[in-house]
């Protein structure tokens, strides 16, 4: 799990940071995210929590009946949602029940869950475990997705915001989950300087429990838009989803208004 210490290489400069075309694309990307967008995404996450995840720890029947929707909520592609759904096709959700109710610390539970689901890709099992925990108990648990931190490639929005991979390096999954949580919390200092971390977002109890996830998804969408779409033709750029809808996709939320379909 541990990687050699190095600066994050998430930024793949093509002609250097002073390239005017890149700067213009980044400015355009940032202008597509308003504080209201982050608050709206947090509201949608809160609504999904109440509708889909609240009370699952005591309602195994509802867990089974809504599992396809849960799988779609914890990953950002239909293909990965199908992999998760097919893995549990036999209807044995005991591992998810243990993840929610076992008395061990959450990092230990996450690591045990991923080890138990060894037929799934580790990154996908982590997204299921941490997405399930976070959406069920948003104030107590955090996400670990590949777009936040992928230790196999050393990339993600967290090392970009932190400035290096140093605080994310871990020898095992349990420690890795702890470190992702710590860097997620540290990243909120960055959020406070962006203008997107507003009283409307953090002062509302319902929104605040999903503020971190909403902001980080928007930040990654800004990065993706700025570092990739600027190299593409104008005609192709017009086919890309809006930046807020890219953030929604990362969080397993449906798009809002007219946009491109979910990635296969």
C-alpha angles and dihedrals in degrees: 000000000000118000130198110271114258142138112282111266094201089116106075102193114200104182100002136276093284094061104129094212091055091047092051091050091050091050091050090049094050091049089060093064118071128177086252090060092056091046091048092052090048089051091052091050090050091049091050090049091054094044102040113015109029112107096007091127089071101031112068092166092059090046090058096044094049099037096112089057090047091052090051090050097056100050135046102226134059090227093059092044088054091050090054094045092048091049089060094039091120090064098241106140096161092115090058091049090052090048090058102037109028113115095227120106113278095249090055091048092050092050092047091049093051091048091050091051092053093145089069124075107267093237092052092047089051091050090051094046098045095036090052092048096044096047092046097043104017096170094052105040138040137209127262108191130157090250089056096046129343108186092190091066101019091236139121141101094278097064089044092055093040093048095233144027093247099105092044100055113111139168096221141018096256092055089041091057091050091051094048089053093049094049091045089056092046090051091063088074086064090047091057090063097051101072090239095091097081138164088247088061103039099029093060109082094208093051098037094068088064099034095104094051094045093050096045092049090051091047092052091047089053090051093047093047094047098044100042114021093055089068094053131084120267091246091054093045089058088063093058119100118254113270095251090050090051087056090048090052091054089055096046093251124140118255121260121229122344113341144133121292124263115281113264 
